């Protein structure tokens, strides 16, 4: 498992896609990700390269004696930090666990209105990376593709993905989806992670 990375130039110049202010790095509950925050508390993350689906599909059956007797929050922190556990942890579950540990209340997700490189306003264009993405471009021709709160560089010369912080509503919806006993998701969901999701104040009533 490798931590997320970013070039020194981008690290120094990164602008908030929501308000255009300068982004600076801050610690988060996910030691493998890089967290950036602006003066208005908009948070974005560079996530580590996630494990292959073949590995995450083994998560439900992994044995972790180290978590015996831990609180739900400590279990969540263990899954986020331990290399062996993280290697089989689904990326979306990692984001949910981080949000549960941090307990931040986010009424809405940040908008993507400004270029992360130069801070200029962006407008839509018609050639994103695929049909399921929304294309964004600034006046300096920095091109981006947006899907599901994640902004991807659409330029060969820039490698960058920024994940917006999930809103409370999105966290609640995703927790519900993971707890539906979906046969396609169940192999990815260790029982200890299920208990963490169930413990969240954002877990919908009736979820199991």
Phi, psi and omega in degrees: 000128180247143177291158176298157182220160178206147180291155181300322181295313179296321181303320184279334189252357190297133180248152180290123179293345183268321183232350179088356177288164180290140176261140175233154182280144177220155177290151174223180180286351179255103184289347181269344181261163173251123181258133175239142180219146177256180182294342179262012175068025169281129183244137176226153185230142165260116185271152175290162176297121186285161178289157178291154180302329180297331179276316181296335180288356177258359188299322184296334185259000182289145179258126183229082181296341183294338185269358179300126179084357180281154173289166181297321180292322177292325176296316178300316179296323178297313180298326180286328190256325184291126184301319182294316179291318183295331182294340178246010183270123177304141183303317181294321176296324178299319179294319179295317179298318178299317181295325179290317179297317184282334176054038174278143177260117184240109185288329180207152179285151177299145174278157176253093186241347184228153180287128180294342183271313186246348179082003178284155179296148179249152175232160180288147171221169195260014182230063175285187184291327175206176187292341183269004181247154176261124181276136178229143181211141177260177183291344176269011177065027169280123189248141184222158175232133186242132175206125174057040179079008179240128182255125182248139170293133176254024181243137181294334185272353182231125176251108183201133171229129178242126178259121177288152176293133180293142171284165177301320181297318180292318178302314180299316180296319182288322175301315179300319181295320181287338182262010183279000184063036177294124182298338179280335181264332186307318180298341181270352191247102176292147183300326179294324177290322175303317181294325176296314179299318180295332182281347184290138174300341181268001177290126181298148177297140179089353179288145179227000000 
